[in-house]
Amino acid sequence: MPSSKQWILANKPTDFPTLSGPSPTFKLTSADVPKPSSSQALVKTLMLSNDPAQRTWIVPNADPERLYFPPVQEGSPMSSFALAEVVESGAPNELPVGSLVLGPTNWTEYSVHEIKTLQRIHPIEGLDSGHFLGALGMTAITAYYGIKEVVSATKDDTVVVSGAAGATGSMVVQIAKKIIGCKRVIGIAGTDDKCRWVEKLGADICINYKKDSFEQDLIKETEGFVEVYFDNVGGNILDLMLTRMKRHGRIAACGTISDYNRPDPVGLKNFYEVISMRLHIHGFIVLDYYHKFSDVIAELTQAWKEGKIVVDESMQTVVETKFENIPNVWMKLFEGGNTGKLCTKIVS
C-alpha cells in the first residue's frame, strides 16, 4: 500500500487554531498504511464530519480522565469521523469491498480499522450520502436523545434551542416540533437569513443573537418562562437562559462552542437561578447512545419519507476541496460559515 497523506496535530492551541505562521496547529505529512488483517478493512475517506467538539480534543494540558474522547496527541492525525469507502476487506463476506461506512478515519486519506468499529450504511434513493454524517448521522442521534430522553420534552413544553441553524440544533427544532409536537419551539441563530430558515424547519420564532435587541427579544418571546432549553453554545446565552426557565425547568447541556476558543471561558453570573428555580441541567455525550444508531436512523428516515421532517440540501453545507485544504474548511465552524451540517468532501 502506498503512503497516505494525513494532517497531524503539530501544536495544541490555547485560543483560535492557527493555520500558518511559525507554530501552526496542524501539519500535512504522510505515513505508510498497513495491510488489513482478517478482522480489519482498509478504507478511503470520502467526506469528513466537521464538529465543534473536535476543538475540545486538542486543548493543551487536558486531563484524559476528564474527557469523553481521547485527546489528540501532538504528532498524531487529527481525530474525526467520516464517510468512507471500503477498498480492501479482510472479511469480504462480512464487509464487502465498495461498502460505504461511517467510522473514525481521522484526517487521513486511507486508514485501517477493525470492522466491528465501522458502521455500514446503505444509500437511500433521493438522499445525498453526506446526510449520514448529519441529519441522519451522529448529530441526529445527539438531537434525538438530547430532546427526547435527556430532557424528556413533551407536547406541553415550550423549547428554546441555541445554535438552531447548526447540524444538531436544526434537527432538535424538527424533532421537537414535528415528531414530539412541542407546543412552542424558539430557535436562536446568528443571522436573519438563518433565523428564517430555522422557522421554515418548524420553529415558531427564531431570534438573531447578534442583534443589539437580542436580550429584549428573547425575554419577550419567553414571557411566562419555558420548560426546556437545549444548549449548544454555553457562555452568555446560557447565562441569560438560566433566568428564563420555569421552576423545575430542564436543560440539555450539549455543547459550549462560544467558549471553545477562549483561553478564559465565560463564567455564569446567574447560577443562583439553578438553586432558586430547582433547575435540572443534564450534560450528555452522543457516544452514550451510539449503540442505538440503527434504530434512530430508521425512525428518522421513516419520518423523512412521511414528510414529517426535512432532509435536503439545505440541511448541510458541503465544501468540495482537496485534501490539502481540510483545516481551512474545519475553521468555518467557528466563523458561522455553515447552515446545518458542515462536511468536507475530498476531491482530487
PAKEZA-263585 format. One record per residue: x, y, z of N, C-alpha, C, O, CB in turn; residue in one letter. Coordinates in steps of 0.001 Angstrom, whole numbers, plus 500000, padded with zeros to 6 digits. Atoms other than C-alpha are relative to their C-alpha. Glycine has a CB too. Example, Ala and Ser with C-alpha at 12.3 -4.5 7.8 and 13.67 -1.06 7.14 Angstrom:
% PAKEZA-263585
500890498810500000512300495500507800500900501200500000501936501181500665499008500027501246A;499180498810499940513670498940507140499230501090500730499739502198500899500414500462498585S;
This chain:
% PAKEZA-263585
500853498803500000500000500000500000500884501242500000501779501331500840499038500009501234M;499206498766500009501477503431499100499711500833501241498755500569501971499710500824498730P;500205499146498839501808506115501730498723500825499838498253501069498727501213500922500210S;501259499255499968498733508101502729500241501377500603500914501506501626498919499232500808S;499901498654499421498523511848503276499170500072501281498140499411501412499523501079498982K;500738499806498763497430512935506737500334501353500604501440501868500442500307498876500995Q;499781498768499256497015516082508780500194499633501462499308499044502081498810501001499818W;499731500293498601498638515768512196499871501267500846499974502383500337501399499387500161I;500007498883499064498277517957515275501453500360500304502187499565500891499210499646501314L;498610499574499809501526519941515367500179500778501296501179500602501994500456500851498822A;499910499170498798500826522413518194498599500196500574497692500613499854500668501377499684N;501304499825499382497936522489520660499723501485500234500532502170500861499920499217501325K;500286498566499885496244525914520515499399500360501348498682499565501957499060500436498895P;500598499496498767495349527991523554498775500860499731497944501053500619501020500795500785T;501205499267500388492800530113521652499626499541498597499477498339498376500222501565500056D;500364500423501343491906530145517949501146499213499362502295499651499419499632501218499132F;498953500719500726493806527485515978500567500880498895499852501700498318499452498680499411P;499359499241501069496301528951513509500436499041498905500918497943499185501210500812500536T;499693500871501131496875527536510045501268500412499270501634499800498267498847499988499034L;498749499552500621500065529426509188500883500608501091500528500597502270499729501040498844S;499106499386499030502987531175510841500998499004500559501104497883500061499204500613501125G;498926500845499468505794529736512966499517498784500784500255497807500916500880500818500877P;500500501116499188503578527446515088498571499631499594497638499800500380500050500358501501S;501345500354500444500635526220513012499447498840500817500192497992501308500004499643498510P;500646501062499218498117523979514745500141498641499325500338497631500001498519500320500209T;499956501266500734498205521320512012501154499986498994501640501030498560498666499757499276F;498917500170500973500860519929509680499667498843499072499235497782499523501359499754500713K;500259501031500994500469517946506462501208499070499887502326499522499643499670500633498630L;498936500998500092502509514729506435499474498796499222498388498847498646500501499573501420T;500444501252500600502309511201505045500495498847500857501450498998501620500508499864498535S;499627501181499214502528507717506561499620498750499227498678498763498435499312500011501397A;500332501277500623502553504108505397498744499422500635498503499612501828501173499009500127D;501226500619499509499279502216505741500170498482499958500502497938498905498762500451499155V;499808501456499980499422498548506832498907499265499242497833499809498981500049499497501431P;500997500846500647497622495741505085499006499530501060499422499153502156500673498784499276K;500981500403498995494353494879506856500073498515500330500341497689499458498611500342499525P;500049501390499571494137491672508872498626499415499673497803500075499038500302499879501517S;501269500669500308491251489187508669498815500630500721497666500350500379500089498534500364S;501089499340499265489241491329511125499924501480499682499183502219500329500178499808501499S;499891498574500286490048494680509513499616500334498565499460499456497716501406500474500274Q;500271499499501350489248496811506488500818501257499756501036502061500662498487500286499802A;499319498785500447491193499438504563498946500885499345498226500443498449501190499677499003L;501023499107500532489025502473503827500624501271499456501690501704499893498971500337501074V;499619498712500571489338505617501750499011501054500482497800500887500334500037499940498438K;500861498927499503487995508817503300499375500756498830500075501221497931500799500969500902T;500730499283501043485315510404501112499517501368500471499611502358499745498819499173499534L;500591498772499488483719513038503331500210500066501511499862499131502233498489500078499648M;499708499831498586484788514371506725498885500740500723498280501666500183501307500738500177L;500922499303499122482495515385509549500753501093500736501805500841501322499330499023500996S;499402498880499270483310518816510986499115500311501202497949500674501049500165501263499078N;500789499874498782482197519109514593500687500924500998501893500806501216499764498625500628D;499390499106499012482741521852517193500711499268501122501709499756501653498957500892500585P;499391500751498896483550519198519783501444499615499714502210499375500647499192498751500286A;498611500331500331486770518419517893500970500997500629502116500660500924500192499968498477Q;499125498993499394488146521647519330500391499603501423501491499917501876499310501375500006R;499703500398498621487944520167522831500987498842500055501544498557501115498718499617500726T;499079501143500026490076517195521731501452500429499852502356499600499949499634499062498869W;498630499544500240493134519387521105500433501099500974501380501838500704500131500502498576I;499609498982499016493257521603524194501287499571500700501489498381500941498865500232501042V;498754500346499317496659521779525905499747499570501447498804500028502092500965501186499969P;500031500439498597497231520030529243498663499402500410498251499513501564500320501160500907N;501291500610499685493929518186529014500210498722500818501100497924500526499209499691498701A;499965501213499189493347515518531661499102498961499332497886499147499287499540500284501477D;500810501006500685492205512387529790498846499472500847497820499049500314500872498854499579P;501051500491499116490172511393532852498776500911500003497699500505500441500534499858501409E;501097499047500016488012514488532350499399500162498612498501500981498415500472501337500512R;500487499903501374487410513977528630499227498740499624499521497649500114501172500225499022L;500779501149500435484865511733526941500620499315498787500239498200498431498585500427499682Y;499364500522501205487085511204523889501500500199500172501923501252500648499464500713498694F;498553499869499776490847510553523910500559501264499354500293501517498179500734498772499453P;499419498792500586492752513823523416500978499645498891501672498631498964500704500838501075P;499053500201501091494727514105520191501391500393500492501576501474501050499593500828498734V;498628499701499590498449513928520885500743500696498860500513500401497687500742498705500423Q;499188499346501020500879516185519074500805498946499237501431498069499833500944501057500639E;499345500983500854502307514251516139499072498917499503499466498087498684501127499376500729G;500998500983500427499120512182515712498992500641499059498777501852499116499280499392501216S;501014499442500899496469512578512997498851500638500769498452500142501822499460498917499077P;501148499344499392493644514965513851498803499055499977498487498474498939499668501323499268M;501132500915499887490656512953515075498781500540499264498512501741499267499660499754501467S;501218499627500708487493512956513005499241498746499595499830497692499353500323500865498762S;500829501047500588484582510792511943499772500352498529499857501512498127498635499846500769F;500118499764501438483946510350508248499139498944499322498888497865499859501377500028499358A;500594500950500930482056508697505456501128499476499138501887500259498567498860500654499131L;498873500589500714484432506267503777499544498812499160498447498284499341501093499565500986A;500267501148500859484577503527501155501017498897500290502213499158500413500045500408498504E;499115501139499769485992500065501781500726499660498695500089499359497686499199498765500530V;499217500324501198488830499451499303500706498652500121501151498098499116501027501093499735V;499461501342499784490181496228500859499427499474501307499431500175502319501572500004500030E;500644500560498817488473493913503326500614498667500371500810497800499520498504499840499770S;499495501280499522489898491144505468498896498974500166499170497784500326500722500184501307G;501155500889499865486390489681505731498936500446499005497921501024499395499438500007501468A;500906499486501033484650490373502412498563499501500118497648500167499633500527499634498656P;501370500468499814481622488260503343499252500842501030498031500987500970499999498538500424N;500587499167498960481043490483506354499905501455499570498905502124499831500809499891501274E;499965498611500455482035493815504805500653500034498614501879500085498512500779500915501019L;499454500079501359482439493743501011500735501273499579500462502365500079498885499715499016P;499336498862500628484773495982499035498942500851499295498034500319498656501106499526498995V;500976499085500594482861499057497855498932500460500964498165501370500651499349499352498833G;500997499592499003480732499304501001500275501418500488501428501838500576499993499021501192S;499881498702499358480064502752502446499889499810501511499016499086501991498913500987499476L;499988500152498550480848503060506146500196501348500678500700502299500081501099499024500429V;499678498880499130480960505585508940501017499505501013500890498406501552498720500579500703L;498992500422499052483997505493511154500988501094500328500984502146499688500723498817499475G;499017499006499561486826507348512920501260499973499136502312499512499579500370499763501462P;498864500060500930489112507751509908501081501024500322502223500891499882499517500211498582T;499109498865499746490714510946511265500273500744498693499690500419497658501334499524500645N;499684499230501206492178513448508798501067499258499194502210499703499090500485501440500366W;499091500827500784493755510745506644499340499627498675498115499583498560500405498728500786T;500528500478501287493413509627503033499508498569500110498379498252499737501071500099498907E;500297501429499843493483505919503813500302499596501435501223500128502055500825499131498991Y;499752500482498643493260504093507132499428498591500156498526498182499426499379500963501051S;500419501369499722492819500589508538499260499970501334499694500580502311501223499032500019V;500832500047498801490115499789511098499475498589500243499311497803499310498833500985499880H;500730501211499671488603496864512924498591500126499417497934501154499580499960499763501551E;501304499956500658485444496006511019498883500296501001497913500976500667499724498676499280I;501048499804498999483415495995514230499853501465500423498844501839501021500290499147501217K;500086498578499645484182499707514700499375500838498896499156502035499077501378500540500321T;500560499277501143482707500654511312498499499762499919498029498639500104500686499567498685L;501454500084500137479015501379510822499656500019498513499769501053497853499287501175500760Q;500339500060501429477910500187507386498687500726499750497737500603500522499903498529499514R;501222499306500378475337502363505672499610499607498586500444499196497779500174501528500113I;500518500329501327473155501778502658499371501255499401498476501843500009498960498829500071H;500553498789500630472420504658500262498480499946499894497900498881499682500603500193498608P;501455499880500097468816505867500208499678500853498785500200501958498640499385500619501302I;500362499258501211467294506962496931499399501347500364498487501441501185499011499192499140E;500490498662499748466737510686496917500752500753501068500466501925501315498592499937500368G;499225499361498948469244511416499694501488499942499687502012498904499284499716499341501347L;498553499977500120472849512507499453500601499219501174500144499355502309500536501468499963D;499405500828498953475052510094501405500633500831501112500823500339502224501040499081499399S;499435499136498983476576513047503239499078500210501187499540500571502270500346501315499404G;500941499829498892473410513209505350500241498986501116499785499180502243498568499877499493H;499697500978498960474671510137507196501058500524500965501351499878501971500467498690499374F;499123499324499052477177512493508816499249501045500814499761501535501821501160500649499268L;500730498920499358474488514960509840498578499645500355498326499053501404499998501187499128G;501419500157499708470701514808509613499600498559500250498597498298500914499188500552498875A;500252501421499753470829511003509581501250499325500559501518498156500281499547499295498703L;498756500525499449474072510549511472500148500314501477499169500336502224501179500554499242G;499706499784498588475761511324514774499257501208500575498789501174501713501489500180500192M;500701498822499476474215514782515070498505499726500146497845500304501009500227501213499080T;501407500370499868470783513257514503499765499253501309498769499488501993499552499137498806A;500121500737498742471343510877517416500128500957501180499403500836502168501070498888500089I;499837498994498951472564513794519537498696500753500223498247500913501358501126500984499639T;501246499241499904469415515763518771498864499138500543498110499562501419499617500567498634A;501107500896499653467062512805519136499993499659501481498983499836502161500079498722499180Y;499965500400498591468212511577522519500102501190500933499612501140502061501160499066500248Y;499927498815499158469023515029523830498636500569500323498362500914501472500835501050499337G;501304499386499785465491516313523359498955499001500504498068499376501270499518500638498717I;501013500974499620463524513071523823500283499322501332499358499030502090499878498964498934K;499669500771498800465416511368526645500660500841501080500279500755502247500904498856499639E;499266499244498994467802513782528358499098501005500715499131501111501941501178500721499356V;500922499038499371465176516484528937498541499580499888497657500285500375500175501368499376V;501357500565500072462096514361528118498950501025499596497929501184500265499621499400501334S;500950498991500485460361517089526124498664499361499636498614498240499131500577500743498783A;501346500482500307456594516705525717499254501050499185499746502154498953499222499666501298T;500823499088500804453837518290523675499554501224500801499112502216500220498776499263499461K;500426498887499160453075520566526624501121500991500283500908501983500981499454499476501298D;498828499184499692456548522120526685500272501069498942500008500883497754501214499115500148D;499364499027500883457994525288525220501494499737500057502064499596501139499655501486500412T;498591500371500114461531524589523997500778501127499335500354501656498308500161498686499200V;499076499055500622464369527028523291501229499212499554501749498382500301500391501169500987V;498849500699500563467213525810521052501031501017499542500761501795498627499576499085498826V;498919499142500487470502527696520721500776499259498920500714498033498833500944500427501162S;499315500635501127472691527067517694499010499304499091499298498240498542501045499002500496G;501112500678500677469418526296515950500220499803498506499536498990497885498737500775500209A;499716500170501431470867526662512439501154499033499765501547498799498622500320501351499360A;498902500948500139473662524186513142499512498590499765498310498339499673500873500034501221G;500332501386500321473787520471512490499080499380501049498062498781500704501271499173499874A;500821500587498945472395519401515856498746500833500252497643500291500329500811499865501291T;501133499145499681470173522400516556498866499918498987497693499934499362500459501408500109G;501043500056501033468343522175513226499186498713500091498002498697499754500625500119498608S;500745501244499801467420518564513973499193500049501292498092499500501347500956498800500020M;500764499856498761466372519401517543498697500741499716497630500337500179500830500748501077V;501197499220500340463967522007516155498961499102499342497788499127499716500359501182499065V;500948500843500739462404519482513791499417498891500866498213498637500828500680499392498786Q;500481501092499156462188516624516277499039500532501058498003499924501328501182499268500667I;500855499415498965460723518879518968498630500380499442497598500087500047500676501231500613A;501259499473500534458096520442516716499209498958499223497990498869499370500276501187499109K;500711500849500964457274517764514149499836498548500430498961497848499920500715500032498699K;500124501380499541457814514472515968499401499959501407498446499221501649501374499297499979I;500557499963498648457211515257519659498726500840500039497778500514500753501033500559500992I;501165499118500019454761518071518896499991501020501110498924501381501608498761499196500077G;499910498988498943456024520585521471499159501223499627499088501607498459501480500412500242C;500968498943500300453586523462521796500659501249499421500040501972498640499232500366501253K;499301498849500561456224526127521042501483499699499958502049499171500916499721501285500822R;498561500189500164459779525979519711500613501330499590500200501934498600500315498888498945V;499338498721500238462042529040519830501457499718499659502177499112500452499882500949501245I;498623500196500404465309528996517913500840501246500242500315502356500325500063499608498544G;499041498906499907468414531139518358501085499731498972501680498653498963500598500134501451I;498982500158501043470782531698515408500702501339499782500369502337500422499364499485498667A;499115498851500102473366534196514158499770500984498872500478501988498792501323499525499889G;500343499042501050471822535888511098498500499957499768497834498993500145500772499697498684T;501425499991500314468364536904509928499653498897499001498599498271499117499585501368499444D;500263501049500978468631534506506965499946498628500667499078497811500358501069500013498906D;500018501278499292469495531613509256498727499869500838498142498789500923501249499861500897K;501216500040499195466588532525511504498774499665499153497920498884499573499795501335500705C;501147500293500854464131532483508620500019498529499559498969497904499410499996500934498767R;499866501420500377465482529055507597499565499100501149498870498108500930501458499674499595W;500388500780498827465058527712511133498479500016500163497888499012500561500687500551501272V;501459499931499931461451528922511064499362499125498933498308498536499174499526501444499846E;500515500897501034460915527053507788500070498544500441499248497725500031500778500186498701K;499867501373499502462102523906509566498934499664501032498680498491501302501380499792500604L;501053500272499031459356524319512146499988500874501232499015500851501986500098498624500423G;499993499129498819460406526839514790498880501036499902498611501569498826501372500705500149A;501045498986499983457600529165515825500601501393499829499981502275499235499196499922501303D;499274498742500140460127532005516035501482499687500166501852498755500880499516501075501049I;498562500137499824463893532340515713500587501393500193500224502331499483500657499271498782C;499478498700499597465909535162517271501478500094499652502244499163499901499784500235501507I;498618499751500398469164536641515946500788500516501215500554501626501694500063501024498816N;499275499619498788471617536707518863501043501087499765501598501624500723500667498793500588Y;499021498955500294473910539167517086499379501397499964500093502393499848500674499710498676K;500664498698499983471314541938517166500096500627501390500120499923502400498521499862499573K;499934499281498724471530544605519868498760499732500859498803499802502087500148501508499751D;501264500201499278467938543832520775499803498557500464498730498209500956498835500408499119S;500171501432499727468602540109521360499438499711501383498474498957501514501314499292499846F;500452500317498644468178540093525130498535500365500189497764499598500765500859500730501036E;501400499578499868464935542055524962499083499100499164497977498766499589499837501479499568Q;500798500878500862463690539886522066499779498644500670498676498099500636500689499813498631D;500127501309499356464399536681523988499075500070501212498264499171501432501377499477500420L;500882499837498843462715537980527138498533500083499557497650499494500179500390501264500800I;501362499873500522459648538930525089499447498647499548498311498298499868499971500993498833K;500484501269500554459425535543523332499894498894501050499240497877500819500915499547498883E;500086501000498922459878533637526615499176500524501173499363500093502310501409499608500485T;500890499489498962457265535589528551499220498831500603498655498011499879499028501081499425E;500629501146499345455832533208531118501003498885500260500703497914500954498849499474499153G;498873500921499808459160531324531002499770498655499287498672498368498812500231499761501502F;500038501213500823459958527950529405500407498783500824501083498888501847500924500145498772V;499708501255499300460219524323530442501327499375499590501987498729500403498893499013499753E;498849500735500533463098523155528227500931500931499234500486501777498459499534498854499089V;498976499295500777466348524622526914501028498996499518501605498259500317500678501123500840Y;498977500856500603468630522732524528501188500893499665501128501705498742499459499248498715F;498873499071500089472033524391524868501150499430499179501744498414499539500493500356501390D;498865500369500848474621524120522094501170500964500101502222500719499513499558499913498575N;499006498936500085476617527258522857500645500402501318501783500872501319499378501182499404V;499450499577498721477118527913526581500120501511500094499375502240499440501351499365500221G;499683498580499919478505531321527583498849500894500404498026500530501244500510500452498709G;500973498982499612476333534417527763498557499593499721497646499970500458500301501283499285N;501378500402500317473309532837526099499488499021501045498341499124501479499920499368498588I;500393500901498916473236530011528634499711500800501267498722500543501953501103498947500267L;500180499197498795473623532580531417498659500726499979497959500789500990501144501008500145D;501289499320500131470644534533530102498839499011500123497828499302500762499923500742498656L;501080500987499974468561531388529633499723499472501404498612499021501682500336498845499081M;500254500423498617469014530484533303498922500854500642498232500407501558501285500072500831L;501015499098499447466774533486534011498657499871499303497693500529499692500475501429499909T;501231500135500786464125532384531502499327498634500188498370498308499485500305500218498526R;500524501339499783463434528882532861498910499993501072498982500733502053501126499054500390M;501006500219498972460340527817534758500600499196501155501655498577501018498772499274499411K;499583500834498879460675526201538152500014498534499560499076498062498918499058500201501225R;499776501391500388461981522636537673500241499859498487500045498783497923498802499144500420H;499674500066501422462969523512534094501162499048499736501980498778500615500336501388499472G;498977500997500365465205521056532218500887500560498899500403501100497904499344498663499540R;499021499501500968468370521979530342500878498842499519501494498144500325500873501131500626I;499091500980500611470208519648527939501284500730499640501288501585498754499356499316498727A;498704499360500258473873520687528002500750499172498962501363498152499278500843500140501321A;499445500752501125475114519573524589501355500527499553502226499739499183499041500031498839C;498739499429500474477929521996523693500200501410500516499260502055500978500046499997498483G;499678498636499547479704525248524579500913500676498980501996501151499322500678499976501409T;499138499517501082481036526446521230500463501441500220501521501827499724499267499898498672I;499595498602499777481135530079522405501273500102500826501931501142500823498882500767500693S;498818499980499141483943529131524799501174499185499466502267499247500030499635499496501351D;498973500953500419485944526605522777501331500659499651502387500062499860499508499218498816Y;498768499328500403488471529146521503500397501133500947501201501995500593499849500544498601N;499673498982499009488630531287524637500990499436501024500730498388501616498718500507500705R;499099500459498929491639530937526944499358500126501378499700499382502298501306500795499967P;500727499807498743489324532216529723498504499936499713497907500952499360500380501360500672D;501428500150500310485779530827529270499128500936500816499475501332501929499563498572500237P;500960499123499335482801532986530168499365499268501179498907498134501041498911500481499005V;500639500581498825481502532328533680498512500295500033498009501084499232500655500516501265G;501437499820499871477867532163534778499695500908501185499995500576502332499293498641500161L;500361499053498947476608535153536725498667499632500650498395500006501791499931501417499434K;501353500284499533473098533763537099499843498579500531498739498034500518499019500231498884N;500081501406499590473946530332538506499049499798501175498518498702501354501382499481500367F;500925500154498875471849531010541608498600499609499530497825499026500287499933501296500809Y;501298500393500559468832530553539317499819498478500031498700497983500169499863500518498555E;500070501468499961469671526839539260499451499544501345498674498593501423501397499369499744V;500456500349498658469083526727543004498583500501500242497707499740500652500949500575501053I;501294499402499655466157529113543335498852499409499184497732499285499680500052501504499791S;501051500556500864464242527599540393500058498473499906499302497863499151500110500596498607M;499863501475499967465344523985541107500178499434498597499504498481498206498764499351500670R;499795500418501386466643523603537568500778498689499910501609498372500760500733501089499227L;499301501253500267467821520298536160500876500218498768500359500438497673498990498805499787H;499063499868501116470953520588533982500672498648499787501322498121500690501065501126500270I;499515501346500280471950517335532298500975500037498820500573500262497678498816499042499704H;499026500119501075475170517032530329499950498604499404499698497627500109501413500319500507G;500032501321500637475331514227527798500918499984498788501275501029498244498560499622499586F;499105500214501138477515512805525040499350499009499048498790498006499489501398499487500467I;500660500848500983476270511231521817500500498561500054499740497635499770500206500563498613V;499465501359499962478571508231522269499269499124501006499326497898500913501476500031500328L;500787500773499043476366507196525198498862499262499310498353498269499829499446500912501092D;501156500564500702473678506381522638500368499376498651499485499009497875498956501076499789Y;499570500455501322475772505183519688499493498598499688499272498259498525501516500030499904Y;500466501370500233474614501595520181498571499968499456498104498923499002500078499193501294H;501362499935500508471130502766519175499938500671498626498864501052498161499113500746500984K;499891499294501270472336504283515891498965499506498987498203500305498442501402499837499432F;500859500548501059470412501945513568498531500289500253497797500635499328500210498500499876S;501408499773499675467101502321515393499598501452499770498534501735499218499724499608501449D;500320498577500145467241506111515448499956500400498534499034501086498094501023500862500750V;499948499626501416468256506449511814498810499427499246498267500078498353501311499518499362I;501173500595500645465483504064510769498750500834500289497935501063499394499795498543500481A;501175499194499640462906506157512663500008501349499290498979501796498784499946500214501515E;499923498691500642464153509459511276499868499883498478499289500759497837501319500688500362L;500169500217501442464381508060507744498530499832499653498054500370498654500796498766499538T;501428500188500226460763506952508006499260501318500150498332501599499391499432498958500968Q;500628498686499822459802510403509315500226500876498772499340501633498376500552500699501258A;499714499251501221461503511925506261499115499505498852498565500309498100501495499871499624W;500824500560501083459660509561503900498536500425500139497823500581499148500101498463499991K;501390499597499753456377510570505530499810501506499924498698502008500090499549499504501356E;500086498551500125457198514251505076499929500748501310499586501930501324498829500348499199G;500057499345498693457390514986508809501203500908500233501075501958500862499920498957501104K;498798499199499810460957516300508731500662500272498658500436499561497679500981499295500952I;499275499609501204463162518000506162501412499425500052502145499633501019500040501546499852V;498620500436500187466322516270504983500328500272498531500043499450497659500204498461500386V;499679499640501370467571518064501883501309500773499969502038500809500961498864500827499369D;498711499312500147470467520139500572500148501169500972501268501574501287500163500500498573E;499912498884499059469587522967502961500505499558501372500937500387502174498641500665500145S;499607500515498694470432520704505909501495499744500111501968499292501153499254498734500293M;498564500214499930474110520517505033500739501022499143500232501491498124500352498577499554Q;499095499162500773476942522702503834501174499122499625502036498834500455500457501281500800T;498948500894500479479200520504501727501023500816499226500696501453498224499413498862499114V;498919499277500656482537522019500764500892498983499295501532498151499938500818500857501024V;499121500882500773484340520197497971501388500628499928501540501775499507499429499748498566E;498660499438499950488062520635498357501047498897499946500742497724500163500180500842501261T;498900500954499988491429518963498029500392499682501431500106500446502353501207500545499219K;499586500452498675492883517072500957500824501071500708500736501229501926500804498700499894F;499109498992499425495386519873501478499257501156500672499867501932501407500899500545498926E;500759498859499482492584522293502428499095499634501175498273500448501599499168500598498895N;500892500478498935490928520251505189499930500952501203498822501269501636500455498633500469I;500104499124498820491872522549508131499238501293499740498527501780500619501375500339500502P;500696498759500328490555525644506339498488499818500029497759500706500472500436500502498631N;501436500258499978487141524063505922499528499829501442498485500365501818499655498745499162V;500359500222498605487056522937509557499840501318500758498954501450501602501051499131500680W;500043498716499301487706526505510712498707500769499740498370501671500507501182500846499589M;501258499333500287484423527605509099498985499794501129498052500582501281499430499493498681K;500891500244498873482705526092512144499968501177500955498929501489501536500421498751500738L;499863498938499004483943528977514254499821501391499399500025502406500065501353499908500669F;500241498743500690483133531647511679498527500180499649498148501173499028500845500074498744E;501414499955500370479416530907511359499799499802498520498832500302497944499387501309500423G;500028500139501455480116529827507791499198498834499478499349498461498315501364499879499501G;500778501147500470477684526924507624498565500077500493498265500664501532500643498692500461N;501380500238499594473996526149507741499803498495500026500120497813499052498971500704499034T;500094501442499872473183522671509006501382499394500191502277500030500747499315499395498775G;498757500739499805475976520105508933501082500466499042500838500577497840499762498512499825K;498856499631500829479402521214507663500804498751499683501332498105500588500887501061500707L;499273501186500438481029518432505629501097500395499011500932501316498211499035498975499361C;498893499798500947484341518321503765500041498827499043500372497709499439501366500155500742T;499952501039501018484097516354500532501342500042499295501688501044498669498850500165498988K;498646500030500552487555515276499372499928499726498502499323498750498059500869498926500712I;499944500175501450488174515719495651501460499974499567502337500461500280499220501134499263V;498620500097500510491264515028493545500487501353499510501622501469499046500090498964498860S;
